[in-house]
């Protein structure tokens, strides 16, 4: 099964037991203001059912659990069937401000490149001047892509496999130096 963990989090593919979490995320105006218009509860339920039925060669969405109390705190996505899927994370309000979004995304990046052999992962920032997202994407090693005619304000990010491998090598060397 496509489960994976980080220091504080456990992720597993979304299943039927995650409907309440999904609906809570997609109907929360405070959270959705950075993504899209919030959904009505009925629309969120329909979207959830559709997401579960959509066939894909690999999972598209994961439930995020806090390992301390095994509580569901959010959802992580790696959406798209090609070699350049889009990554994203949504956390319930109590999980904000603790670095868990960045930790979940790093875990997803590592899992995706290791397990699926992807060549690139992209992200699309809907609110282009959101400093929290900019800091997170920069910490994760993503590069901001130039603005395009379709997205004149920018907001697209990409992490190539070669960049990810290089950052892992730097981390390994730094960890080896610290342990000496």
C-alpha positions in Angstrom: 0.0 0.0 0.0 1.2 3.5 -0.7 1.6 4.7 2.9 4.5 6.7 4.1 5.6 8.6 7.2 7.6 11.6 8.3 8.9 12.4 11.8 5.5 13.6 13.0 3.0 12.4 10.3 1.6 9.3 8.7 0.0 9.4 5.3 -2.2 6.8 3.7 -4.3 6.9 0.5 -7.7 8.5 0.9 -10.5 6.0 1.4 -14.3 6.0 2.2 -13.7 6.7 5.9 -12.2 10.1 5.0 -15.4 11.8 3.7 -15.9 14.0 6.8 -12.2 15.2 6.6 -12.5 16.0 2.9 -15.8 17.9 3.4 -14.4 19.8 6.4 -11.4 20.9 4.3 -13.3 21.9 1.1 -16.1 23.8 2.9 -13.8 25.8 5.2 -13.8 29.5 3.9 -10.6 30.4 5.8 -8.7 27.6 4.2 -10.3 27.8 0.7 -9.6 31.5 0.4 -6.1 30.5 -0.8 -7.3 27.8 -3.2 -10.7 28.4 -4.7 -14.2 29.2 -3.6 -15.4 26.9 -0.8 -17.7 24.2 -1.8 -21.2 23.6 -0.3 -21.4 20.5 1.8 -23.3 18.7 -0.9 -20.8 19.7 -3.6 -18.0 18.5 -1.3 -19.6 15.1 -0.8 -20.1 14.7 -4.6 -16.5 15.8 -5.2 -15.3 13.3 -2.6 -17.2 10.4 -4.2 -15.9 11.4 -7.6 -12.3 11.5 -6.3 -12.6 8.0 -4.9 -14.1 6.6 -8.1 -11.5 8.1 -10.5 -9.1 5.4 -11.6 -5.4 6.3 -11.6 -2.2 4.4 -11.9 -1.2 5.7 -8.4 -3.1 7.3 -5.5 -3.9 10.9 -6.1 -4.8 11.9 -2.5 -3.7 10.9 1.0 -5.2 11.4 4.5 -2.6 13.1 6.8 -2.5 11.8 10.4 -0.7 13.3 13.4 1.3 10.4 14.8 1.1 11.6 18.4 -2.6 10.9 18.6 -3.4 9.3 15.3 -5.9 12.1 14.5 -6.6 13.1 10.9 -5.4 16.6 10.3 -5.5 17.1 6.6 -5.1 15.9 3.0 -2.2 15.7 0.7 -2.5 15.5 -3.1 -0.3 14.4 -6.0 -2.8 14.8 -8.8 -2.2 14.0 -12.4 -1.4 10.8 -14.2 1.6 12.0 -16.2 5.2 12.4 -15.3 4.6 15.9 -13.9 1.8 15.7 -11.3 0.7 18.7 -9.2 1.3 18.5 -5.4 -0.7 20.2 -2.7 -1.6 20.1 1.0 -4.6 21.2 3.0 -4.6 21.1 6.8 -7.4 21.7 9.3 -6.9 25.0 11.2 -5.6 23.4 14.5 -2.6 22.0 12.5 -1.6 25.4 11.0 1.6 27.2 12.1 3.5 24.1 13.2 5.4 23.3 10.0 3.3 20.3 9.3 2.3 21.4 5.8 6.0 21.6 4.8 6.7 18.3 6.5 3.8 16.6 4.7 4.9 18.0 1.4 8.5 17.0 1.9 7.3 13.4 2.7 5.2 13.4 -0.4 8.1 14.7 -2.6 10.4 12.0 -1.3 7.8 9.3 -1.6 6.8 10.4 -5.1 10.3 10.5 -6.5 11.4 7.3 -4.8 8.2 5.2 -5.4 7.1 6.5 -8.8 10.3 7.6 -10.5 8.8 10.9 -11.5 11.0 13.4 -13.3 9.2 16.5 -12.0 6.6 17.7 -9.6 4.7 20.9 -10.0 2.6 23.2 -7.8 0.2 26.0 -8.6 -0.2 28.8 -6.2 -3.6 30.4 -6.5 -2.9 33.4 -4.3 0.4 34.4 -5.9 1.5 36.8 -3.1 0.9 34.3 -0.2 4.2 34.5 1.8 3.4 31.2 3.6 3.3 29.3 0.4 6.3 31.0 -1.1 8.4 30.1 2.1 7.2 26.5 2.0 7.9 26.0 -1.7 11.3 27.6 -1.4 12.2 25.5 1.7 11.2 22.4 -0.3 13.5 23.3 -3.1 10.9 24.2 -5.7 11.8 26.8 -8.3 9.3 29.6 -9.3 8.5 29.4 -13.0 8.2 32.5 -15.1 4.8 34.0 -15.7 2.9 32.8 -18.8 0.2 34.2 -21.0 -2.3 31.8 -19.2 -0.9 32.9 -15.8 0.4 36.4 -16.2 0.9 36.9 -12.4 2.9 33.7 -12.1 2.5 31.3 -9.2 3.7 28.1 -10.8 6.5 26.1 -9.2 8.5 23.0 -10.2 10.9 20.6 -8.5 12.9 18.5 -10.9 14.2 15.1 -10.0 17.8 16.3 -10.5 17.3 19.2 -8.0 15.8 16.8 -5.5 18.6 14.3 -5.8 21.2 17.1 -5.5 19.5 18.4 -2.3 19.5 14.8 -0.8 23.2 14.5 -1.5 23.9 17.8 0.2 21.8 16.7 3.2 23.6 13.4 3.4 27.0 15.1 3.4 25.9 17.6 6.0 24.5 14.8 8.2 27.7 12.8 7.9 29.7 15.8 8.9 27.5 16.5 12.0 27.8 12.8 13.1 31.6 12.8 13.1 
